[in-house]
Amino acid sequence: MDLGALFGSFDNFLSYTAGGLVFGAIYALIALGYTMVYGVLQLINFAHSEVFMYGTFAVAWTFIFFHGTGDATWSLGKAIPILLVALVVAMLMSAAVALLLERVAYRRLIRNNSPKLIALISAIGASFALAEAMGLRDRFAAWFGLDDDLADYVSPDKARDVYSNPVTIQPHELFTIGGYGVTDVDLVVLGAALLMMLALDQFVRRTRLGRGIRATAQDPESAALMGVNSGRVVQITFLIGGLMAGAAATLYMMKIGSTRQNAGFILGVKAFTAAVMGGIGNLRGALVGGLVLGVMENWGSAVFGQEWKDVVAFVLLVLILLVRPSGILGEALGKARA
Amino acid sequence: MSTTTAPSKAPSVRPLRRLGLWWDGVVDRYNRQPLAIKIVEIFLVVALVYALPLLRPPVITTQEIDFGGVMFGCAAYALIALGLNIVIGYAGLLDLGYIGFYATGAYTVGVLTSYHWHWPFFLALPLAIAVTMVTGVILGAPTLRVRGDYLAIVTLGFGEIIRICVKNIEWLGASSGIKDIAHPNSIGGGPQPPFDRGGLFDIPRLEWNGLVPSVDHDHPTAFLSFGAIDAVPYYWLLLTALILVLVADRLIKASRVGRAWEATREDEDAAELMGVPTFKFKLLAFAMGAAIGGMSGAFYASGQSGYISPDSFLLLFSMLFVAAVIVGGAGNRWGAIAGGVLVYYLPERFREFADYRLLVFGMALTLLAVWRPQGLLPPRRARRVQRAEEEIRELEGEGATDV
């Protein structure tokens, strides 16, 4: 333990905090998917991490499609056009996976009002299958004799290895906060995440569909009696979760640059932690929870060492569930006022 | 799930239900016999299961890998599934971090018999069980109060924390793991390679040429000799432990404790109102499940290779264990055993498809949860409830609403 690393100087403290906020923003975006589904259905969408993972691959594929596989280092400005395309592709990809998930793993269980644990098990199975399908993509391509044509995308024999974006985005330092160089990438990640959250928050609060979502979250039966199509609301909930995960995937690839078929798991658990921390079912809570988790985790890794970062996040989750299971801002999507 | 209204989906469900009915028939027929015949039959079946790695029946024997080792793995998974069945099936608590207890048991034995001390295995085993049980209580006491679905995530976190801890703590061998873990004590002299196999006496095994068996004297198994070459004695030891746990499981399930678990699982509030201290019983289930997981881990650690490392305890295995219990039928001990054996055996038998096993597991888990949440061999009570519900639905003519 090295408390001095964190609290020794105010500069260190600030720099760890700023670094944590950037990751926290990505957690928050993923957490939205958990929070939306939990708010409406009271189910833990365990497979949401895979929705995110598919998004990260979509980003890398987009770059390969436009740029090829040659390694390159670009500044953010040069990468922005492709990044925007990648954003759209990743959002579509993640949304498609999320909708597929709803259709295959959940719809029948929701209609039959099955126990929640069964839905959780179904989601765990789907999570496995999705991650493995990505890890076996070279085999699937080989079945159709496409592994040569698609070699860059499916990476034969290496489908389970780390899969990198060919274009490394070189962050450009804009200014420093207590020794932490804040880069343009950091600002874009933070800004984009906040913007998406704001848009979603307004969507749920102000639009007709948003009202339907809130109504279903409050009381599904009454909502159905009032003419809300609950099946449609569930689909939209998954769709929104998927879109946000796709955006998170793009930001993640901007910042980290590589992914793999099991990349979703740890991030998913952390995003879920963030959702619970902020108050699951609460959109603004997801933001607060994500940022707090990102910062705490960074502080934790400063004090205990990098290898304990994940443990810090898990211990935090356990503590929060014990001390304040309803989270920082309290639960319930339905209570959000217009 | 009404079979009359979904003709296209029905065939996928029917064979499974028939399996359940067939199993009911087997149990009924067995129960109707006089006690003496029952004992003889049980004895024969147990003897057959013990002899399986020596009989090496064609078709089910794995060709590429040592069949004794595979049987050991099957027994280990069956034991784990049996322990997890108490937690998931009886008490209804979804534990996604069961591997944590398995690792705790394995590492306790590793530390006690090799890494820091040199205890004999049979002295370390009870301590490993006790340590895991205490771990279960320490983890369960705070977390069992949270909601059921949160419990799943907390245990998931715990499973991962344990792995990260053993990977980063030097005292536990860090990422290189622990080797030379003590084997169980041999009786009649330990093996002295290359010539003396040790043990009390040698037992030859069968070799099959097509369907014609012949006795193979070249690969004998030394009785009660635990070395690095032959996995069969480990299988026998583990099978003995499995049978003891099975008997204990049966007694507990039929006792007041078992009924309390069932009541808690079905409706916690109602159980509490009826005077069942649900928290205590949930904690008991958690601790017992942990102890059995720790026991299995201890046997695994002192197994043929005598080596453990953090990579032996990936979270993935937790999911496989849960899959074993759910696939087999949560709440039915035979279902859990069948699930555990299937989950280990199938990928080993069909090695050429081993890469696809997780994909298949994932899809099977989802399909089972969606189409047959009770598992292959659900407890009889669940089957009776289902039959009754279907009859009611048919009488009410409501079948068409639920497709």
Chai-1 contact restraints between the chains, C-beta under 6 A:
chainA,res_idxA,chainB,res_idxB,connection_type,confidence,min_distance_angstrom,max_distance_angstrom,comment,restraint_id
A,I44,B,D149,contact,1.0,0.0,6.0,A-B,restraint_1
A,A105,B,T366,contact,1.0,0.0,6.0,A-B,restraint_2
A,R108,B,V370,contact,1.0,0.0,6.0,A-B,restraint_3
A,K116,B,D149,contact,1.0,0.0,6.0,A-B,restraint_4
A,L117,B,L94,contact,1.0,0.0,6.0,A-B,restraint_5
A,I118,B,A369,contact,1.0,0.0,6.0,A-B,restraint_6
A,I118,B,P373,contact,1.0,0.0,6.0,A-B,restraint_7
A,L120,B,D149,contact,1.0,0.0,6.0,A-B,restraint_8
A,L120,B,A152,contact,1.0,0.0,6.0,A-B,restraint_9
A,I121,B,I326,contact,1.0,0.0,6.0,A-B,restraint_10
A,I121,B,A369,contact,1.0,0.0,6.0,A-B,restraint_11
A,S122,B,T366,contact,1.0,0.0,6.0,A-B,restraint_12
A,S122,B,A369,contact,1.0,0.0,6.0,A-B,restraint_13
A,S122,B,V370,contact,1.0,0.0,6.0,A-B,restraint_14
A,G125,B,G362,contact,1.0,0.0,6.0,A-B,restraint_15
A,G125,B,L365,contact,1.0,0.0,6.0,A-B,restraint_16
A,G125,B,T366,contact,1.0,0.0,6.0,A-B,restraint_17
A,A126,B,T366,contact,1.0,0.0,6.0,A-B,restraint_18
A,F128,B,L358,contact,1.0,0.0,6.0,A-B,restraint_19
A,F128,B,G362,contact,1.0,0.0,6.0,A-B,restraint_20
A,A129,B,L359,contact,1.0,0.0,6.0,A-B,restraint_21
A,A129,B,G362,contact,1.0,0.0,6.0,A-B,restraint_22
A,A129,B,M363,contact,1.0,0.0,6.0,A-B,restraint_23
A,E132,B,L358,contact,1.0,0.0,6.0,A-B,restraint_24
A,E132,B,L359,contact,1.0,0.0,6.0,A-B,restraint_25
A,E132,B,G362,contact,1.0,0.0,6.0,A-B,restraint_26
A,E307,B,N168,contact,1.0,0.0,6.0,A-B,restraint_27
A,D310,B,I164,contact,1.0,0.0,6.0,A-B,restraint_28
A,V311,B,I161,contact,1.0,0.0,6.0,A-B,restraint_29
A,V311,B,I164,contact,1.0,0.0,6.0,A-B,restraint_30
A,F314,B,G157,contact,1.0,0.0,6.0,A-B,restraint_31
A,F314,B,I161,contact,1.0,0.0,6.0,A-B,restraint_32
A,L317,B,G157,contact,1.0,0.0,6.0,A-B,restraint_33
A,V318,B,V154,contact,1.0,0.0,6.0,A-B,restraint_34
A,L321,B,V146,contact,1.0,0.0,6.0,A-B,restraint_35
A,L321,B,Y150,contact,1.0,0.0,6.0,A-B,restraint_36
A,L322,B,P142,contact,1.0,0.0,6.0,A-B,restraint_37
A,P325,B,V146,contact,1.0,0.0,6.0,A-B,restraint_38
